[in-house]
Amino acid sequence: MVAQSQTPTEFAFRLPHGYRDSEGNLHRDGTMRMATAFDEIGPLKDPRVQANPGFLVIILLSRVIARLGTLEHLHPKIIEGLLAADLLYLQEFYRRINDNGHSRLLVACPHCQGEFEVETSPEGEP
């Protein structure tokens, strides 16, 4: 029997600024899993989303972020407490892993114009 390789469904990230909890601890490193269909449609029934469609991203991210620092159970209030730059980063990261199935970016060398992919997750960083 041949072992099949599985595509990872969780991806590591590092927030530009991080979330500071009520005790002053900074949480920057985390993991996000790929979204399911229910992750995307379930929040549409939430009264907060019905009252303000902009709240959809808050609930959606609280569902798919598996860990942020030592926090393993994220809820919308934590996502609401992020700086705007971190929220924007997470929205882009969500789009990238769910559209492409990976967290790599296609970049071009400014000197030779050659294109290559770089991994954006912080694996190997201290």
DSSP file (Angstrom, degrees, kcal/mol; ACC not computed):
  #  RESIDUE AA STRUCTURE BP1 BP2  ACC     N-H-->O    O-->H-N    N-H-->O    O-->H-N    TCO  KAPPA ALPHA  PHI   PSI    X-CA   Y-CA   Z-CA
    1    1 A M              0   0    0      0, 0.0     2,-0.5     0, 0.0     0, 0.0   0.000 360.0 360.0 360.0 132.7    0.0    0.0    0.0
    2    2 A V        -     0   0    0      1,-0.0     2,-0.3     0, 0.0     0, 0.0  -0.760 360.0-126.5 -92.7 129.6    1.4    3.4   -1.0
    3    3 A A        -     0   0    0     -2,-0.5     2,-0.4     1,-0.0    -1,-0.0  -0.561  22.1-141.6 -74.0 134.9    1.2    6.2    1.6
    4    4 A Q        -     0   0    0     -2,-0.3     2,-0.3     1,-0.0    -1,-0.0  -0.810  13.1-124.8 -98.4 137.6   -0.5    9.3    0.3
    5    5 A S        -     0   0    0     -2,-0.4     2,-0.4     1,-0.0    -1,-0.0  -0.597  24.6-141.6 -79.0 142.1    0.7   12.7    1.2
    6    6 A Q        -     0   0    0     -2,-0.3     3,-0.0     0, 0.0    -1,-0.0  -0.837  12.2-121.7-105.7 141.3   -1.9   14.9    2.8
    7    7 A T        -     0   0    0     -2,-0.4    95,-0.1     1,-0.1    94,-0.0  -0.645  37.6-112.2 -75.5 131.7   -2.1   18.6    2.2
    8    8 A P        -     0   0    0      0, 0.0    -1,-0.1     0, 0.0     3,-0.0  -0.351  25.2-167.5 -65.3 146.5   -1.9   20.5    5.5
    9    9 A T        +     0   0    0      1,-0.1    25,-2.7    25,-0.0     2,-0.4   0.403  69.5  65.8-113.8  -1.1   -5.0   22.2    6.6
   10   10 A E  E     -A   33   0A   0     23,-0.3     2,-0.4    21,-0.0    23,-0.2  -0.972  63.9-168.9-122.0 140.4   -3.4   24.3    9.4
   11   11 A F  E     -A   32   0A   0     21,-2.9    21,-2.5    -2,-0.4     2,-0.2  -0.983  18.0-126.5-133.2 137.6   -0.9   27.1    8.7
   12   12 A A  E     +A   31   0A   0     -2,-0.4     2,-0.3    19,-0.2    19,-0.2  -0.507  31.0 175.9 -80.1 148.3    1.4   29.0   11.1
   13   13 A F  E     -A   30   0A   0     17,-2.5    17,-2.4   108,-0.2     2,-0.4  -0.957  23.4-145.9-144.7 163.9    1.4   32.8   11.1
   14   14 A R  E     -A   29   0A   0     -2,-0.3    15,-0.2   106,-0.2    14,-0.1  -0.973  23.2-132.3-133.5 119.6    2.9   35.7   13.0
   15   15 A L  E     -     0   0A   0     13,-2.5    71,-0.1    -2,-0.4    72,-0.0  -0.394  14.5-128.5 -68.6 144.8    1.0   38.9   13.6
   16   16 A P  E    S+     0   0A   0      0, 0.0    -1,-0.1     0, 0.0    12,-0.1   0.888 102.1   4.0 -59.6 -39.4    2.7   42.2   12.8
   17   17 A H  E    S-     0   0A   0     66,-0.1     2,-0.1    11,-0.1    -2,-0.1   0.766  98.4-142.8-115.6 -46.6    1.8   43.6   16.2
   18   18 A G  E     -     0   0A   0     10,-0.1     2,-0.5    65,-0.1    65,-0.3  -0.154  20.3 -76.4 101.3 164.2    0.0   41.0   18.3
   19   19 A Y  E     -A   27   0A   0      8,-2.7     8,-2.6    63,-0.1     2,-0.6  -0.879  34.6-152.1-103.0 127.8   -2.8   40.7   20.7
   20   20 A R  E     -A   26   0A   0     -2,-0.5     6,-0.2    61,-0.3    -2,-0.0  -0.896  16.3-148.3-102.3 119.7   -2.2   41.9   24.3
   21   21 A D    >   -     0   0    0      4,-2.4     3,-2.0    -2,-0.6    -1,-0.0  -0.137  34.9 -88.4 -79.9 179.6   -4.4   40.1   26.8
   22   22 A S  T 3  S+     0   0    0      1,-0.3    -1,-0.1     2,-0.1    -2,-0.0   0.697 127.7  53.7 -65.2 -20.0   -5.8   41.5   30.1
   23   23 A E  T 3  S-     0   0    0      2,-0.1    -1,-0.3     0, 0.0    -2,-0.0   0.393 121.5-105.2 -93.3   2.9   -2.6   40.4   32.0
   24   24 A G  S <  S+     0   0    0     -3,-2.0     2,-0.3     1,-0.3    -2,-0.1   0.490  70.4 146.6  89.9   3.6   -0.3   42.1   29.5
   25   25 A N        -     0   0    0      1,-0.0    -4,-2.4    -5,-0.0     2,-0.5  -0.560  43.0-135.9 -76.3 136.3    0.9   39.0   27.7
   26   26 A L  E     -A   20   0A   0     -2,-0.3     2,-0.5    -6,-0.2    -6,-0.2  -0.806  16.4-166.7 -95.9 130.6    1.6   39.5   24.0
   27   27 A H  E     +A   19   0A   0     -8,-2.6    -8,-2.7    -2,-0.5   -10,-0.1  -0.961  28.4 141.5-119.5 113.0    0.3   36.9   21.6
   28   28 A R  E     +     0   0A   0     -2,-0.5   -13,-2.5   -10,-0.2     2,-0.3   0.707  50.6  73.0-119.5 -37.0    1.7   37.0   18.0
   29   29 A D  E     +A   14   0A   0    -15,-0.2    40,-4.1    39,-0.1     2,-0.3  -0.655  60.3 140.5 -88.9 136.5    2.3   33.4   16.8
   30   30 A G  E     -AB  13  68A   0    -17,-2.4   -17,-2.5    -2,-0.3     2,-0.4  -0.908  41.6-116.0-156.2-177.0   -0.6   31.3   15.9
   31   31 A T  E     -AB  12  67A   0     36,-2.0    35,-1.6    -2,-0.3    36,-1.6  -0.989  17.2-163.9-133.0 144.3   -2.2   28.8   13.6
   32   32 A M  E     -AB  11  65A   0    -21,-2.5   -21,-2.9    -2,-0.4     2,-0.3  -0.986  11.0-147.0-125.9 137.2   -5.2   29.1   11.2
   33   33 A R  E     -A   10   0A   0     31,-2.9   -23,-0.3    -2,-0.4     2,-0.1  -0.670  31.6 -93.6 -98.9 158.7   -7.0   26.2    9.7
   34   34 A M        -     0   0    0    -25,-2.7     2,-0.2    -2,-0.3    -1,-0.1  -0.407  49.9-108.7 -65.5 147.5   -8.6   26.2    6.3
   35   35 A A        -     0   0    0     59,-0.2     2,-0.2    -2,-0.1    -1,-0.1  -0.473  22.8-141.2 -81.5 148.2  -12.3   27.1    6.5
   36   36 A T     >  -     0   0    0     -2,-0.2     4,-1.2     1,-0.1     5,-0.1  -0.553  32.2-104.4 -94.2 169.3  -15.2   24.7    5.9
   37   37 A A  H  > S+     0   0    0      1,-0.2     4,-2.1    -2,-0.2     3,-0.4   0.902 124.2  53.2 -60.0 -39.9  -18.3   25.6    4.0
   38   38 A F  H  > S+     0   0    0      1,-0.2     4,-3.0     2,-0.2    -1,-0.2   0.858 100.0  61.1 -66.5 -33.4  -20.1   25.8    7.4
   39   39 A D  H  4 S+     0   0    0      1,-0.2    -1,-0.2     2,-0.2    -2,-0.2   0.873 111.7  40.5 -57.5 -35.5  -17.5   28.2    8.7
   40   40 A E  H  < S+     0   0    0     -4,-1.2    -2,-0.2    -3,-0.4    -1,-0.2   0.839 125.1  32.5 -85.0 -34.1  -18.4   30.6    5.9
   41   41 A I  H >< S+     0   0    0     -4,-2.1     3,-1.1    -5,-0.1     4,-0.4   0.775 104.4  71.1 -95.9 -26.7  -22.2   30.2    6.0
   42   42 A G  G >< S+     0   0    0     -4,-3.0     3,-1.7    -5,-0.3     4,-0.3   0.907  93.8  55.0 -56.1 -46.8  -22.9   29.6    9.7
   43   43 A P  G >  S+     0   0    0      0, 0.0     3,-1.4     0, 0.0     6,-0.3   0.695  89.0  77.9 -64.1 -16.5  -22.1   33.1   10.8
   44   44 A L  G <  S+     0   0    0     -3,-1.1    -2,-0.2     1,-0.3    -3,-0.1   0.749  92.1  53.6 -64.4 -20.9  -24.7   34.5    8.4
   45   45 A K  G <  S+     0   0    0     -3,-1.7    -1,-0.3    -4,-0.4    -3,-0.1   0.596  83.5 109.5 -85.5 -12.3  -27.4   33.5   10.8
   46   46 A D  S X> S-     0   0    0     -3,-1.4     4,-2.2    -4,-0.3     3,-0.6  -0.453  70.7-137.4 -67.9 131.1  -25.7   35.3   13.7
   47   47 A P  H 3> S+     0   0    0      0, 0.0     4,-2.2     0, 0.0     5,-0.2   0.814 103.3  59.2 -60.0 -30.4  -27.8   38.4   14.7
   48   48 A R  H 3> S+     0   0    0      2,-0.2     4,-1.7     1,-0.2     7,-0.3   0.883 108.7  44.1 -66.2 -36.5  -24.6   40.5   15.0
   49   49 A V  H <4 S+     0   0    0     -3,-0.6    -1,-0.2    -6,-0.3     7,-0.2   0.882 111.8  52.7 -73.3 -39.2  -23.8   39.8   11.3
   50   50 A Q  H  < S+     0   0    0     -4,-2.2    -2,-0.2     1,-0.2    -1,-0.2   0.867 114.1  43.2 -64.2 -35.2  -27.4   40.4   10.3
   51   51 A A  H  < S+     0   0    0     -4,-2.2    -1,-0.2     1,-0.3    -2,-0.2   0.814 135.0  14.6 -77.4 -31.7  -27.3   43.8   12.1
   52   52 A N    ><  -     0   0    0     -4,-1.7     3,-2.5    -5,-0.2    -1,-0.3  -0.802  63.1-162.7-147.4  98.9  -23.8   44.7   10.8
   53   53 A P  G >  S+     0   0    0      0, 0.0     3,-1.6     0, 0.0     4,-0.3   0.725  88.4  71.8 -57.3 -21.9  -22.4   42.6    7.8
   54   54 A G  G >  S+     0   0    0      1,-0.3     3,-0.6     2,-0.2     4,-0.4   0.693  84.7  68.6 -65.2 -18.0  -18.9   43.9    8.7
   55   55 A F  G <> S+     0   0    0     -3,-2.5     4,-1.9    -7,-0.3     3,-0.4   0.634  76.2  85.4 -75.8 -13.8  -19.0   41.7   11.8
   56   56 A L  H <> S+     0   0    0     -3,-1.6     4,-2.9     1,-0.2    -1,-0.2   0.902  86.5  51.9 -54.8 -44.9  -18.8   38.6    9.5
   57   57 A V  H <> S+     0   0    0     -3,-0.6     4,-2.5    -4,-0.3    -1,-0.2   0.854 106.6  54.7 -63.5 -34.2  -15.0   38.7    9.4
   58   58 A I  H  > S+     0   0    0     -4,-0.4     4,-1.8    -3,-0.4    -1,-0.2   0.945 113.7  39.7 -64.0 -49.0  -14.8   38.9   13.2
   59   59 A I  H  X S+     0   0    0     -4,-1.9     4,-1.2     2,-0.2    -2,-0.2   0.917 114.7  53.3 -68.0 -42.9  -16.8   35.7   13.7
   60   60 A L  H >X S+     0   0    0     -4,-2.9     4,-1.6    -5,-0.2     3,-0.6   0.933 110.7  45.7 -59.5 -48.0  -15.2   33.9   10.8
   61   61 A L  H 3X S+     0   0    0     -4,-2.5     4,-2.0     1,-0.2    -1,-0.2   0.871 107.9  57.3 -64.9 -35.8  -11.7   34.5   12.0
   62   62 A S  H 3< S+     0   0    0     -4,-1.8    -1,-0.2    -5,-0.2    12,-0.2   0.767 109.3  48.1 -66.3 -22.0  -12.7   33.5   15.6
   63   63 A R  H << S+     0   0    0     -4,-1.2    -1,-0.2    -3,-0.6    -2,-0.2   0.838 117.0  38.1 -82.9 -35.7  -13.8   30.2   14.1
   64   64 A V  H  < S+     0   0    0     -4,-1.6   -31,-2.9    -5,-0.1     2,-0.8   0.626  88.9  93.5 -99.2 -14.0  -10.7   29.4   12.0
   65   65 A I  E  <  -B   32   0A   0     -4,-2.0     9,-0.4   -33,-0.2   -33,-0.3  -0.717  52.4-174.4 -80.0 113.4   -7.9   30.6   14.2
   66   66 A A  E     +     0   0A   0    -35,-1.6     2,-0.3    -2,-0.8    -1,-0.2   0.796  65.2   1.4 -79.7 -29.9   -6.9   27.5   16.1
   67   67 A R  E     -B   31   0A   0    -36,-1.6   -36,-2.0     6,-0.1     2,-0.3  -0.981  49.5-171.2-158.5 143.7   -4.4   29.1   18.4
   68   68 A L  E >  S-BC  30  71A   0      3,-2.6     3,-2.4    -2,-0.3   -38,-0.3  -0.892  72.7 -52.4-138.0 108.0   -2.9   32.6   19.1
   69   69 A G  T 3  S-     0   0    0    -40,-4.1   -42,-0.1    -2,-0.3   -38,-0.0  -0.472 122.8 -21.2  60.8-125.5    0.0   32.5   21.4
   70   70 A T  T 3  S+     0   0    0     -2,-0.2     2,-0.6    -3,-0.1    -1,-0.3   0.420 116.0 105.5 -92.9   1.5   -1.1   30.5   24.4
   71   71 A L  B <   +C   68   0A   0     -3,-2.4    -3,-2.6     1,-0.2     3,-0.2  -0.723  36.5 167.6 -85.5 121.6   -4.8   31.2   23.6
   72   72 A E        +     0   0    0     -2,-0.6     2,-0.6    -5,-0.2    -1,-0.2   0.592  66.5  56.7-108.0 -15.0   -6.5   28.1   22.2
   73   73 A H  S    S-     0   0    0     -5,-0.1     2,-0.2     2,-0.0    -1,-0.2  -0.810  72.0-173.5-121.0  89.7  -10.1   29.2   22.4
   74   74 A L        -     0   0    0     -2,-0.6    -9,-0.0    -9,-0.4    -2,-0.0  -0.566   2.2-175.8 -84.1 146.9  -10.6   32.4   20.5
   75   75 A H    >>  -     0   0    0     -2,-0.2     4,-1.4     1,-0.0     3,-1.3  -0.886  43.5 -93.1-134.5 166.3  -13.8   34.2   20.6
   76   76 A P  H 3> S+     0   0    0      0, 0.0     4,-2.7     0, 0.0     5,-0.2   0.805 119.6  62.5 -53.9 -33.8  -15.0   37.4   18.7
   77   77 A K  H 3> S+     0   0    0      1,-0.2     4,-1.1     2,-0.2    -3,-0.0   0.867 103.0  50.8 -62.1 -35.0  -14.0   39.7   21.6
   78   78 A I  H X4 S+     0   0    0     -3,-1.3     3,-0.5     2,-0.2     4,-0.3   0.935 111.3  46.9 -66.6 -45.4  -10.4   38.7   21.1
   79   79 A I  H >< S+     0   0    0     -4,-1.4     3,-1.5     1,-0.2    -2,-0.2   0.891 108.8  55.7 -63.4 -38.5  -10.5   39.4   17.4
   80   80 A E  H 3< S+     0   0    0     -4,-2.7    -1,-0.2     1,-0.3    -2,-0.2   0.794 102.2  59.0 -62.0 -27.5  -12.2   42.7   18.1
   81   81 A G  T << S+     0   0    0     -4,-1.1   -61,-0.3    -3,-0.5    -1,-0.3   0.463  83.7 106.4 -83.4  -1.3   -9.3   43.6   20.3
   82   82 A L  S <  S-     0   0    0     -3,-1.5   -63,-0.1    -4,-0.3     2,-0.1  -0.437  79.1-105.8 -75.6 151.4   -6.7   43.3   17.5
   83   83 A L    >>  -     0   0    0    -65,-0.3     4,-2.2     1,-0.1     3,-0.5  -0.429  33.8-110.8 -68.0 153.3   -5.1   46.3   15.9
   84   84 A A  H 3> S+     0   0    0      1,-0.2     4,-2.5     2,-0.2     5,-0.2   0.852 118.1  56.6 -57.3 -37.0   -6.4   47.1   12.5
   85   85 A A  H 3> S+     0   0    0      1,-0.2     4,-2.0     2,-0.2    -1,-0.2   0.883 108.4  47.0 -64.1 -37.8   -3.1   46.1   10.9
   86   86 A D  H <> S+     0   0    0     -3,-0.5     4,-2.5     2,-0.2    -2,-0.2   0.889 111.1  51.2 -70.4 -39.4   -3.3   42.6   12.5
   87   87 A L  H  X S+     0   0    0     -4,-2.2     4,-2.2     2,-0.2    -2,-0.2   0.922 111.1  48.3 -62.7 -43.5   -6.9   42.2   11.4
   88   88 A L  H  X S+     0   0    0     -4,-2.5     4,-2.1     2,-0.2    -2,-0.2   0.904 110.7  51.6 -62.6 -42.0   -6.0   43.1    7.8
   89   89 A Y  H  X S+     0   0    0     -4,-2.0     4,-2.6     1,-0.2    -2,-0.2   0.928 110.7  48.1 -59.4 -46.5   -3.0   40.6    7.9
   90   90 A L  H  X S+     0   0    0     -4,-2.5     4,-2.7     1,-0.2    -2,-0.2   0.865 109.2  53.0 -66.1 -36.5   -5.4   37.8    9.1
   91   91 A Q  H  X S+     0   0    0     -4,-2.2     4,-2.2     2,-0.2    -1,-0.2   0.926 112.6  44.4 -63.1 -44.1   -7.9   38.6    6.4
   92   92 A E  H  X S+     0   0    0     -4,-2.1     4,-2.5     2,-0.2    -2,-0.2   0.902 113.5  50.2 -67.3 -41.1   -5.2   38.4    3.7
   93   93 A F  H  X S+     0   0    0     -4,-2.6     4,-2.5     2,-0.2     5,-0.3   0.914 110.2  51.0 -63.1 -43.3   -3.8   35.2    5.3
   94   94 A Y  H  X S+     0   0    0     -4,-2.7     4,-2.2     1,-0.2     5,-0.3   0.934 111.6  47.7 -57.6 -48.2   -7.3   33.6    5.4
   95   95 A R  H  X S+     0   0    0     -4,-2.2     4,-2.4     1,-0.2     5,-0.3   0.915 112.0  50.2 -60.8 -44.0   -7.8   34.5    1.7
   96   96 A R  H  X S+     0   0    0     -4,-2.5     4,-2.3     1,-0.2     6,-0.6   0.933 113.8  41.9 -64.1 -47.7   -4.4   33.1    0.7
   97   97 A I  H  X S+     0   0    0     -4,-2.5     4,-1.3     1,-0.2    -1,-0.2   0.845 119.3  44.6 -72.7 -30.8   -4.7   29.7    2.5
   98   98 A N  H  < S+     0   0    0     -4,-2.2    -1,-0.2    -5,-0.3    -2,-0.2   0.800 119.0  41.1 -84.1 -27.7   -8.3   29.2    1.4
   99   99 A D  H  < S+     0   0    0     -4,-2.4    -2,-0.2    -5,-0.3    -3,-0.2   0.873 132.6  21.9 -79.7 -40.0   -7.8   30.3   -2.2
  100  100 A N  H  < S-     0   0    0     -4,-2.3    -3,-0.2    -5,-0.3    -2,-0.2   0.652  92.8-126.8-106.6 -19.4   -4.5   28.5   -2.8
  101  101 A G  S  < S+     0   0    0     -4,-1.3     2,-0.3    -5,-0.4    -4,-0.2   0.620  85.2  63.5  77.8  12.5   -4.3   25.8   -0.1
  102  102 A H  S    S-     0   0    0     -6,-0.6    -2,-0.3     2,-0.1    -1,-0.3  -0.951  79.5-124.7-155.2 171.8   -0.9   27.1    1.1
  103  103 A S        +     0   0    0     -2,-0.3    17,-1.1    -3,-0.1     2,-0.2   0.130  67.0 121.1-110.6  19.9    0.6   30.2    2.6
  104  104 A R  E     -D  119   0B   0     15,-0.2     2,-0.4    -8,-0.1    15,-0.2  -0.522  48.1-148.8 -85.0 152.5    3.3   30.8    0.0
  105  105 A L  E     -D  118   0B   0     13,-2.5    13,-2.3    -2,-0.2     2,-0.6  -0.941  14.1-128.0-118.2 141.9    3.6   34.0   -2.0
  106  106 A L  E     +D  117   0B   0     -2,-0.4     2,-0.3    11,-0.2    11,-0.2  -0.802  39.6 175.1 -85.6 122.5    4.9   34.5   -5.5
  107  107 A V  E     -D  116   0B   0      9,-3.2     9,-2.5    -2,-0.6     2,-0.4  -0.853  23.9-136.1-127.2 162.6    7.5   37.2   -5.4
  108  108 A A  E     -D  115   0B   0     -2,-0.3     7,-0.2     7,-0.2     6,-0.1  -0.960  23.4-117.4-121.2 138.6   10.0   38.7   -8.0
  109  109 A C     >  -     0   0    0      5,-2.9     4,-1.7    -2,-0.4     5,-0.0  -0.566  17.9-143.8 -70.1 129.5   13.6   39.5   -7.4
  110  110 A P  T  4 S+     0   0    0      0, 0.0    -1,-0.1     0, 0.0    -2,-0.0   0.703  96.6  44.7 -69.8 -16.7   14.1   43.2   -7.8
  111  111 A H  T  4 S+     0   0    0      3,-0.1    -2,-0.0     1,-0.0    -3,-0.0   0.910 130.0  16.2 -91.9 -50.1   17.6   42.6   -9.4
  112  112 A C  T  4 S-     0   0    0      2,-0.1     3,-0.1     0, 0.0    -1,-0.0   0.514  90.1-130.5-104.4  -6.0   17.0   39.8  -11.9
  113  113 A Q     <  +     0   0    0     -4,-1.7     2,-0.1     1,-0.2     0, 0.0   0.537  54.4 151.9  66.4   7.8   13.2   39.9  -12.1
  114  114 A G        -     0   0    0     -6,-0.1    -5,-2.9     1,-0.1     2,-0.3  -0.448  38.8-135.1 -68.0 142.0   13.1   36.1  -11.5
  115  115 A E  E     +D  108   0B   0     -7,-0.2     2,-0.3    -2,-0.1    -7,-0.2  -0.790  33.7 153.3-102.4 143.3   10.0   34.8   -9.9
  116  116 A F  E     -D  107   0B   0     -9,-2.5    -9,-3.2    -2,-0.3     2,-0.3  -0.971  39.0-105.6-157.5 164.9    9.9   32.3   -7.0
  117  117 A E  E     -D  106   0B   0     -2,-0.3     2,-0.4   -11,-0.2   -11,-0.2  -0.767  26.2-164.7 -99.2 143.6    7.7   31.4   -4.1
  118  118 A V  E     -D  105   0B   0    -13,-2.3   -13,-2.5    -2,-0.3     2,-0.4  -0.971  23.2-120.8-124.0 143.6    8.4   32.1   -0.4
  119  119 A E  E     -D  104   0B   0     -2,-0.4   -15,-0.2   -15,-0.2   -17,-0.0  -0.682  19.3-165.0 -80.8 130.5    6.8   30.6    2.6
  120  120 A T        +     0   0    0    -17,-1.1  -106,-0.2    -2,-0.4    -1,-0.1   0.532  54.7 103.6 -96.5  -6.5    5.1   33.2    4.8
  121  121 A S  S    S-     0   0    0      1,-0.1  -108,-0.2  -108,-0.1    -2,-0.1  -0.458  77.1-123.7 -76.7 153.5    4.7   31.1    7.9
  122  122 A P    >   +     0   0    0      0, 0.0     3,-2.6     0, 0.0    -1,-0.1   0.176  54.2 149.3 -84.3  19.7    7.1   31.8   10.8
  123  123 A E  T 3  S+     0   0    0      1,-0.3    -4,-0.0  -111,-0.1    -2,-0.0  -0.271  70.2  21.3 -57.1 135.4    8.4   28.2   11.1
  124  124 A G  T 3  S+     0   0    0      1,-0.4    -1,-0.3     2,-0.0    -3,-0.0   0.297  94.1 124.1  89.5  -9.9   11.9   28.3   12.3
  125  125 A E    <         0   0    0     -3,-2.6    -1,-0.4     1,-0.1     0, 0.0  -0.569 360.0 360.0 -80.2 148.9   11.7   31.8   13.7
  126  126 A P              0   0    0      0, 0.0    -1,-0.1     0, 0.0    -3,-0.1   0.505 360.0 360.0 -67.9 360.0   12.6   32.1   17.4
